[in-house]
Amino acid sequence: MLHIANAPVSWGVLEFELQGERSTYPQVLDEIKSTGYDGTELGDWGFLPTDPAELRQVLDERGLALVGGFVPVALSRPEAAEGGIEQALRTARLMAAAAEAPVLVLSDDNGKDEVRTQHAGRIQREHGLPEAGWTQVVETAERIARRVREETGLRTALHHHSAGFIETPWEVETFLGLTPPDAIGLCLDTGHYRFGGGDPVTAIESFSDRIWHVHLKDCDPAIAARSRTEGWDYFTAVEHGLFCELGQGDVDLPAVVSGLQEHDYDGWAVVEQDILPGMGTPKESAQRNRAYLDQLGL
C-alpha cells in the first residue's frame, strides 16, 4: 500500500535562493493536512522548526508524518564533500529525533552549474561528467549515506534532478551501477525523470529493488517541448508550469502506481508540484492532485 504525502515544494518552498513570497510553515502544514495528505517532507533547512521536540509537536498536532528531507550537495566537487556530510547529518539527526524512519533525500546541488541549468530537459552526452567527476560523486554520496546510517539509522536515497549532474536515464543508471545497493537507494521522481528524457514506468521495472522513496510529479509535454525549442533554462521552464497537476501531463501515473504496487513498494509517495515562490494555487492544486489519486484508489 502506498502512503501519500505532499511537500513544501508544492507551495513554492524550494532549495534555491529565489525571489518571491513564500508561505509560512503553519499554513503549509495546515493545508497539507486539510487537503487529505498523511505526511510531509522537511523542506529547506529552517522552514520547519529545527528543534526536534518542537518539530514533533507541530507535526503531531496535525497528525502528519515526517517522511523525508531533501539535502542538496555539490557531489562532484571535492571541496564540498565535508560540508555536505555535515549538512546531511544535521538534517538526518533532526529527522531521526522527531520522526519514525524518514528517508534522507540526497541530491546534487542543482541549478548551480550554468551548462546543466541552461540545458535541463535536453542534456546530451557531452554535457555529462568525466570519469573523475563520477568517481567523486559516488565517493561523496556513499560517504554521506554510510555516515547517516551509522549515526542515525536512516536510509539515504539519491534524487535525480533537472539542472544537476544526475538528470537523464543513463546518468541514473550509471549512478546506481557504481554504488552498492545496501548503501544507497533511489528517490524516483516521475516528473524529473520524464523531463530528463525517460519513462518512469520503465524506471520502475529497471530499478525497483533500489527505489526507497518516490516523488509523484507530472510533466506538461507542451511546456517541455517549448523549453527545448526555445532554449529555456530550468527555472524558466518551471515558471511556465513545467510541472503541472497530476493527470494533466504525459507521465502515465496509473501505470506508475500499478508498477510500484506490482513490485511491492510500500514506502511513501510524495506529491510534488514544483512551483516558484508566490506562483500558482497550491492549496487548490493539492486538493485536485489528491482527488486524482483517489480515482486511482489511493
HUSUL-V87649 format. One record per helix or strand of 3 or more residues. SS is the DSSP state (2 for helix, 1 for strand). FROM is the first residue (numbers start at 1). TO is the last residue. If there is no record, write none. Layout:
ss->SS from->FROM to->TO
ss->SS from->FROM to->TO
//
This chain:
ss->1 from->3 to->6
ss->2 from->8 to->11
ss->2 from->25 to->34
ss->1 from->39 to->41
ss->2 from->52 to->60
ss->1 from->65 to->73
ss->2 from->78 to->98
ss->1 from->103 to->108
ss->2 from->114 to->118
ss->2 from->125 to->127
ss->2 from->131 to->152
ss->1 from->155 to->159
ss->2 from->169 to->178
ss->1 from->185 to->189
ss->2 from->190 to->195
ss->2 from->200 to->210
ss->1 from->211 to->216
ss->2 from->221 to->230
ss->2 from->234 to->239
ss->2 from->253 to->262
ss->1 from->268 to->271
ss->2 from->282 to->295
//
